[in-house]
Amino acid sequence: MMGFVPLYGLVLASPVVLQALQGHRPVHEALVVWLVAMLLAMGGVRLWSVVTTPAPAPAVRPTPYDGRAEPRRRRDDA
């Protein structure tokens, strides 16, 4: 999912990048806005992965059989 962060940053900064391509805004300013948008996208992706990751299951250890207890039997068993 982190591989899409530059794309997310470009989408977030697309109005400023478009203005830079048209010549209405300096290119260095558009690059700074794009980098800030990439940082925001990285934070959003990281937050999303933290929120949607399931909690780890608790470790369950089997109770060791010590051999002293008799096995349970039903009434009809021989």
C-alpha positions in Angstrom: 0.0 0.0 0.0 2.9 2.3 0.7 3.9 2.0 -3.0 0.9 4.2 -3.9 2.0 7.1 -1.7 3.6 9.2 -4.5 0.4 8.7 -6.5 -1.7 9.8 -3.5 0.6 12.8 -3.0 0.2 13.7 -6.7 -3.6 13.5 -6.5 -3.6 15.6 -3.3 -1.3 18.2 -4.9 -2.8 18.0 -8.4 -4.3 21.6 -8.4 -0.9 23.1 -7.6 0.9 20.9 -10.0 -1.5 21.8 -12.8 -1.0 25.5 -12.0 2.8 25.0 -12.2 2.4 23.2 -15.5 0.4 26.1 -16.8 2.9 28.6 -15.6 0.8 30.3 -13.0 2.9 29.1 -10.1 6.6 28.5 -9.6 7.7 24.8 -10.0 9.6 24.7 -6.7 6.5 25.8 -4.9 4.6 23.0 -6.6 7.3 20.5 -5.6 7.1 21.6 -1.9 3.3 21.2 -2.0 3.7 17.8 -3.5 6.2 16.7 -0.9 3.9 17.9 1.9 1.0 16.0 0.2 3.2 12.9 0.1 4.0 13.2 3.8 0.2 13.5 4.5 -0.5 10.5 2.4 2.2 8.5 4.2 0.7 9.4 7.5 -2.8 8.5 6.3 -1.6 5.1 4.9 0.2 4.4 8.1 -2.8 5.4 10.2 -5.1 3.3 8.1 -2.9 0.2 8.4 -2.7 0.7 12.2 -6.4 1.1 12.5 -7.4 -1.9 10.3 -4.8 -4.4 11.5 -6.6 -7.0 13.7 -5.4 -7.5 17.3 -3.1 -10.4 17.9 -4.8 -13.5 19.2 -3.7 -14.5 22.8 -1.4 -17.4 23.1 -3.1 -20.5 24.3 -1.0 -23.2 25.9 -2.4 -26.7 26.4 -2.5 -28.0 29.9 0.0 -30.8 30.3 -1.4 -34.2 31.2 0.2 -35.5 34.3 -1.1 -39.1 34.0 -2.7 -39.1 37.5 -6.3 -38.3 36.5 -8.5 -41.1 35.1 -10.1 -40.5 31.7 -13.7 -39.6 31.8 -16.1 -42.4 30.8 -19.8 -42.6 29.9 -22.2 -44.8 31.8 -22.5 -47.3 28.9 -18.8 -47.8 28.4 -17.4 -51.1 29.4 
